[in-house]
Amino acid sequence: MSRAKEKDKASISLVLTGSGGAGVMTAGNLLLEVAAQAGWYGLMVRSSGPQIRGGEAAALLRFAHAPVECLDDRFDVLIGIDWQNIHRFADEIPLDAASLMIGDPDQSEPPEVFVKRGARYAPLPFKQMAKAIPGSWPNMIALGLAAGLAGLPADSVKSVLQKSLKKGGGEKMAANLAAAEAGYAFAANVPAVPRLSGRVVPSASKKSPDGRWLITGNQAAGYGAVRGGVRFCAAYPITPATEVLEWLAPALPKIGGALVQAEDELASINMIIGASYGGVPSVTATAGPGLSLMTEAIGLAVAAEVPIVVIDVMRGGPSTGIPAKSEQSDVNIAVNGLHGDAPRIVVAPNSIADCVAATQWAVHLAEATQSPAIVLSDQYFGQTRAVVDPPADIGLITERLKPSAGAEAYKRYAITESGISPMAIPGIPGTAYTADGLEHNERGLPSSQSGDHIRQLDKRAKKLAQFDYGARWADIEGEGELAVVTFGSCTGAAREALARAAAEGIKARLVSLRLLSPAQPERVAAALAGAKQVLVVEQNHTGQLYRYLRAEYDLPGEVKSFRHPGPLPMRPGEIHQQITAWSRS
């Protein structure tokens, strides 16, 4: 079938799979770079087994000429460099009769679980082809094949590989360029594969339009922290948050900051409390198990009113759970997980690009209110690499409220109209005070008196309840009597589902919460005014967001929870199905 007769579509989804050492992730990342250089949008989700290193891997990719924020409902093409243990990804790689599988017949036949779905199969001897080009690798054949099937320009493939293989020498570069060309040529003879419709792809010689970024959510969160004024980080590596630290480690010294790898999570949280007490905006990054260990110290930051930021890149739980898979199951611990009455700020980015602005905003909120702020990202955002439009700098670098030198009878925890009292930096004459976890009076002296306790409880609650969070508290889109309420990485799938519903004449609105805590009853009431049906969408088992909303808000009309746990991502088709079924009931 000629390409002129092939079906075009708005996006194309491909998955590259293989065993450890097959170079799947390398090929996937290079393919995403090819798309970026060609002026396309796209994303790549990493998937791996439970092993610490090695083992089976899958690079799940989606490309389009418009921004994409989530995986599609199915994959158009599955390319298996080999089939070793790939059946373990069966639930994560939905195929159907219109899908195509390409694999090496010398390795084995495709897994039966994929064959039963009716996907077509085209054999390609990756290893034989690589042997015929001495010095080449099978994953470069897969790269060229995937690029050709997607309709990416050959010039972009060549340009990206030349840059990537520059250090390997001329022979290595020539061999793998030839391998990619062989894979690209094979793609031209594969029938009935959808290519992207839409605008003409720019030449590879031109820069990517508008200077788009190729970035992960973890990198974006690190950059957002720096934009917000953070100059110190202490942290202990943990999947899937480690890349935040890897980005910050070289970045902070360039701007006069520092990063310390602590011996554990308890040390890291206490280090950033100490640094912030000393006047330096500070951050740590962790995942659910680390956040559990940090809760007592976060309570200390609440009591002592020391601003800190904790980035929690959520993963499957409980306990060790599924470290390399995504799940939005830390809502409960983030909003309710401290002992005593301990108000704190919880912010959730709603896209990979928004990880920049949301983290920057969290730093601003922490510094302005002298409170701990938790940023709820997740593995999907953190480790997914995407081509995005550069997010605007929201322009928030906040100076915390400080007393003047020699302030008479300095009261660190003075009762003020805003609930925020001046925070002295060590070394300011006449402003020494004690900052610890004991309840205290206005001067910071330990007190067990009920009056002091109540006044300080009221003060800590008041400053967060009265603070003006502005328009960033949520993204509100569309209109209609049906409202989809969600947060975080479910936002992209929900937005795409609502677009599909709108194309069918179904009116609905989206409320993507960026500020989870403190609760915003007046703003939520305004956002949901006139709604008769509220669908709460989230990726966890018990409906943690749904239960939190029901506890904190008087939601209008009929309220329904739609959720499932990880490791499967929320896809637009399943949300669309919920919307259409409910709207017609």
MIBAPA-602765 format. One record per residue (C-alpha): residue in three letters; x, y, z. Coordinates in steps of 0.25 Angstrom, whole numbers, plus 2048, in hexadecimal, padded with zeros to 3 digits. Example, Ala and Ser with C-alpha at 12.3 -4.5 7.8 and 13.67 -1.06 7.14 Angstrom:
residues 2
ALA8317EE81F/SER8377FC81D/
END
This chain:
residues 585
MET800800800/SER80680E7FC/ARG807818807/ALA7FD821800/LYS7F3817803/GLU7F7814811/LYS7EF81981D/ASP7F4826823/LYS7F182A831/ALA7F383583C/SER7FD82D844/ILE805820843/SER80981784E/LEU81580D84D/VAL81C804858/LEU82A7FF857/THR82D7F3860/GLY8387EA863/SER8407E386E/GLY84B7E9876/GLY8577EE86D/ALA84E7EF861/GLY84F7FE861/VAL840801861/MET84180E86A/THR84C813862/ALA844811855/GLY83881785B/ASN83F823860/LEU846825853/LEU83882484B/LEU83282F854/GLU83E838851/VAL83C835842/ALA82D839844/ALA83184684C/GLN83B84A841/ALA830848836/GLY82785183D/TRP81D847843/TYR818845851/GLY819838858/LEU81C830865/MET823824869/VAL81F81C875/ARG82981287B/SER824804880/SER82D7FA886/GLY82B7ED88F/PRO82D7EC89E/GLN83C7EA89D/ILE8467F58A2/ARG84D7F5894/GLY84D7ED887/GLY8427E5884/GLU8367E787A/ALA8337F6876/ALA8297FD86E/ALA82980B868/LEU81B810866/LEU81A81C85C/ARG810825856/PHE81282F84C/ALA80983B846/HIS809848840/ALA80284E84C/PRO80684D85B/VAL80383F861/GLU80283D870/CYS7FF82E871/LEU80082186A/ASP7F581D860/ASP7EB811863/ARG7F380885A/PHE800806852/ASP801806843/VAL80F7FF842/LEU8167F684C/ILE8257F4848/GLY82C7E8850/ILE83B7E884E/ASP8397DB856/TRP82D7D585D/GLN8337D186A/ASN8297D3875/ILE8227DD86D/HIS8157D6871/ARG8167DD87F/PHE8127EA878/ALA8067E4872/ASP7FC7ED87A/GLU8047F9877/ILE8057F7868/PRO7F77F7863/LEU7F67F2854/ASP7EB7EE84B/ALA7E87E983D/ALA7ED7F6837/SER7FA7F683E/LEU8077F1838/MET8127E883F/ILE8207E883A/GLY82A7DE840/ASP8367D583D/PRO8327C7839/ASP8407C283D/GLN83D7C684B/SER82F7BF84C/GLU8217C2848/PRO8197CD84E/PRO8137CA85C/GLU8057C385B/VAL7FE7CE863/PHE8017D8858/VAL7FE7CF84D/LYS7F07CC853/ARG7EC7DA852/GLY7ED7D9843/ALA7F97E2840/ARG8007E0833/TYR80E7DB833/ALA8197DE82A/PRO8277D782C/LEU8347DF82C/PRO8417D882F/PHE8487E3837/LYS8547DB83B/GLN8577D682D/MET8557E4828/ALA85F7EA832/LYS8697DF830/ALA8697E3821/ILE86D7F1825/PRO87A7EF82E/GLY87A7F783A/SER86B7FA83A/TRP8607F7844/PRO8527F2843/ASN84C7FD84B/MET851807840/ILE8497FF836/ALA83D7FF83F/LEU83F80E840/GLY83F810831/LEU83380782F/ALA82B80E83A/ALA82E81C833/GLY82B817826/LEU81D81182A/ALA81A81E832/GLY81D826826/LEU82982E82C/PRO832834822/ALA83F82C81F/ASP847839820/SER84383A82E/VAL84782C832/LYS85582E82B/SER85783B832/VAL854836840/LEU85C82A83F/GLN86883283A/LYS86783A846/SER86582E84F/LEU87082584A/LYS87A831848/LYS88382B853/GLY88481D84E/GLY88C820841/GLY889820833/GLU888811831/LYS87E80F83C/MET87681B837/ALA876816829/ALA87280882D/ASN86680C835/LEU86281782B/ALA86180B821/ALA85980382B/ALA84F80E82D/GLU84E81081E/ALA84B80181C/GLY840801826/TYR83A80E820/ALA83A807812/PHE8337FB818/ALA82880481D/ALA82580980F/ASN8207FB80B/VAL8177F9817/PRO8097FB813/ALA7FD80181A/VAL805808825/PRO7FE816828/ARG807822827/LEU80582F82D/SER7FB839826/GLY7FC848827/ARG806852824/VAL81385081C/VAL81E84B825/PRO829856825/SER837853820/ALA84184D829/SER84A859826/LYS84186282D/LYS84086483C/SER83485E844/PRO829868843/ASP82887284F/GLY83486B856/ARG82C86085C/TRP832858867/LEU835849868/ILE834847877/THR82F83D882/GLY82684188D/ASN83183F897/GLN83B848890/ALA82F85288F/ALA82D85289E/GLY83B8548A1/TYR83B860898/GLY82F86589E/ALA8358648AC/VAL84186D8A7/ARG8388778A0/GLY8318788AD/GLY83E87C8B5/VAL84286E8BB/ARG85186E8BD/PHE8528628C6/CYS84E8538C4/ALA8518478CD/ALA84B83A8C9/TYR84D82B8C8/PRO84B8248BB/ILE83E81C8B9/THR8378188AC/PRO83081F8A5/ALA83582C8AB/THR84482B8A9/GLU84483389C/VAL84083F8A4/LEU84D83E8AC/GLU85583B8A0/TRP850847899/LEU8528508A5/ALA86084B8A9/PRO86885289E/ALA85D85E89D/LEU85E8638AB/PRO86D8658AC/LYS86C86E89F/ILE8638788A6/GLY86A8788B4/GLY86286C8BA/ALA86585E8BE/LEU8608508BF/VAL8638468C9/GLN8608378C8/ALA85B8338D6/GLU85D8268DC/ASP84E8248DD/GLU84082B8DB/LEU84082F8EA/ALA84D8368E9/SER84983D8DC/ILE83C8438E1/ASN8438488EE/MET84F84E8E5/ILE8458568DD/ILE83E85B8E9/GLY84B85F8EF/ALA84F8668E2/SER84286D8E1/TYR8438728F0/GLY8508788EC/GLY8498808E1/VAL84B8778D4/PRO83F8728CC/SER8408638CC/VAL83B8578C6/THR83B8488C6/ALA83683D8BD/THR83182F8C0/ALA8268258BE/GLY81B81F8C7/PRO8248178D0/GLY82D8238D2/LEU82182C8D5/SER81D8228DF/LEU82A8248E6/MET82A8338E5/THR81C8358EC/GLU8218388FA/ALA82B8428F5/ILE8218498EC/GLY81884A8F8/LEU8248518FF/ALA82585B8F3/VAL81685E8F5/ALA818860904/ALA824869902/GLU81E8708F6/VAL82B86D8ED/PRO82886D8DE/ILE82D8618D7/VAL82885A8CA/VAL82784A8C9/ILE8268458BA/ASP81E8378BB/VAL81F8308AE/MET8148258B1/ARG8168178AD/GLY80E80A8B0/GLY80C8068BE/PRO80B8038C9/SER8198008CF/THR8237FD8C4/GLY8177FB8BB/ILE81A7FD8AC/PRO8268078AC/ALA82780989D/LYS81880B89A/SER80F81689C/GLU8038188A6/GLN7FC8248AD/SER7FB81D8BA/ASP8028278C3/VAL7F78318C4/ASN7F382C8D2/ILE80082D8D8/ALA80383A8D1/VAL7F68418D6/ASN7F483A8E3/GLY8008328E7/LEU80683A8F2/HIS803838901/GLY7FC843908/ASP7F584F901/ALA8008528F7/PRO7FB85B8EB/ARG80485A8DF/ILE80485E8D0/VAL8028538C6/VAL8048568B7/ALA80384D8AB/PRO80885089D/ASN7FE84C892/SER80884A887/ILE817848884/ALA819856881/ASP81185B88D/CYS81B854896/VAL823860894/ALA81986A898/ALA8128628A2/THR81F8608AA/GLN82386E8A8/TRP8158728AE/ALA8178688BA/VAL82486F8BD/HIS81D87C8BD/LEU8128778C6/ALA81B8718D0/GLU82487D8D1/ALA8188878D1/THR81087F8DC/GLN81C8798E4/SER81786B8E2/PRO81B85E8DC/ALA81685C8CE/ILE81484E8C8/VAL81584D8B8/LEU80D8408B4/SER81383C8A7/ASP81482D8A3/GLN81C82389B/TYR81482688E/PHE81883488E/GLY826832895/GLN82C82888B/THR82482B87E/ARG82C833874/ALA82483D86C/VAL825847861/VAL81D853867/ASP81C862865/PRO82586A86F/PRO81D86E87B/ALA81C87C87F/ASP82488188B/ILE818884895/GLY82288F89B/LEU82188B8A9/ILE82D88B8B2/THR82888F8BF/GLU8308958CB/ARG82B8908D8/LEU82689A8E2/LYS83289E8EB/PRO8338A88F7/SER83C8B48F8/ALA8498B38FF/GLY8478B690E/ALA8388B490E/GLU8348B791C/ALA82F8AB924/TYR82F8A2917/LYS823898917/ARG82688E90C/TYR81888890D/ALA81189590F/ILE80289490D/THR7FF89D900/GLU7F38A08F8/SER7F98978EC/GLY7FE88C8F5/ILE80C88F8F0/SER8168948F9/PRO8248998F6/MET82F88E8F5/ALA83C8928FA/ILE84988D8F3/PRO8548898FD/GLY85E8948FF/ILE8538A08FF/PRO8568A790C/GLY84B8A6917/THR84389B910/ALA84888E915/TYR83D884918/THR83B87591A/ALA83586D90E/ASP83185F912/GLY826855912/LEU820859920/GLU814862921/HIS818870924/ASN81387E927/GLU81588A91E/ARG82488B922/GLY82787D91F/LEU82887892D/PRO82386A930/SER81586B936/SER80A86093A/GLN80086B93D/SER7F2869935/GLY7F1877931/ASP7FF87792A/HIS7FC86A923/ILE7EF86F91E/ARG7F487C919/GLN800875912/LEU7F686B90C/ASP7ED876907/LYS7F987E902/ARG7FF8728FA/ALA7F186F8F4/LYS7ED87E8F1/LYS7F98818E9/LEU7F68768DF/ALA7E78788DF/GLN7E98878DC/PHE7F48878D2/ASP7F088C8C4/TYR7F48808BB/GLY7EF8878AF/ALA7EB8808A2/ARG7F58758A2/TRP7ED86D8AC/ALA7E78658A0/ASP7E6865891/ILE7D786688D/GLU7D386387F/GLY7C6862877/GLU7B786287C/GLY7AC85987E/GLU7A4852889/LEU7AE847889/ALA7BB84A890/VAL7C7842890/VAL7D084489D/THR7DE83F89D/PHE7ED8428A0/GLY7FB83F89C/SER7FE835890/CYS7EF83288E/THR7ED840889/GLY7F283D87B/ALA7EA831879/ALA7DD83887E/ARG7E0844875/GLU7E183B869/ALA7D483486D/LEU7CC84186F/ALA7D1845861/ARG7CC83885B/ALA7BF83A862/ALA7BE84885D/ALA7BF84384F/GLU7B383B851/GLY7AB846856/ILE7AC843865/LYS7AF84F86E/ALA7B884D87A/ARG7C2855882/LEU7CF852888/VAL7D4856896/SER7E3852898/LEU7E78558A6/ARG7F585A8A8/LEU7F385E8B7/LEU7EE8528BE/SER7F18588CC/PRO7EC8618D3/ALA7DE85E8CE/GLN7D88698C5/PRO7C88688C8/GLU7C48758C1/ARG7CD8738B5/VAL7C88658B3/ALA7BA8698B5/ALA7BB8748AA/ALA7C286A8A1/LEU7B78608A2/ALA7AB86A8A2/GLY7A086489A/ALA7A6856899/LYS79C84B89B/GLN7A783F899/VAL7B583F89F/LEU7BE83489A/VAL7CB8338A3/VAL7D682C89B/GLU7E38278A1/GLN7ED81C8A1/ASN7ED8148AE/HIS7E58098B4/THR7DC80F8BF/GLY7D881D8B8/GLN7E18258C2/LEU7DE8328BA/TYR7CF82F8BA/ARG7CF82C8C9/TYR7D68398CC/LEU7CD8418C3/ARG7C183B8CA/ALA7C783F8D8/GLU7CB84D8D4/TYR7C08528CA/ASP7B18528C8/LEU7B284D8BA/PRO7A584F8B2/GLY79C8458AB/GLU7A08378A9/VAL7AE8338AC/LYS7B58278A6/SER7C38228A8/PHE7CB81C89D/ARG7D88168A1/HIS7E280B89F/PRO7F08098A5/GLY7FD80889D/PRO805803897/LEU7FB80588B/PRO7FA814887/MET7ED81B886/ARG7E981B877/PRO7E0825870/GLY7D781A86A/GLU7D3815878/ILE7D082387D/HIS7C8826870/GLN7C0819872/GLN7BC81E880/ILE7B882C87B/THR7B0827870/ALA7A981C878/TRP7A5825883/SER7A183187A/ARG797828873/SER792821880/
END
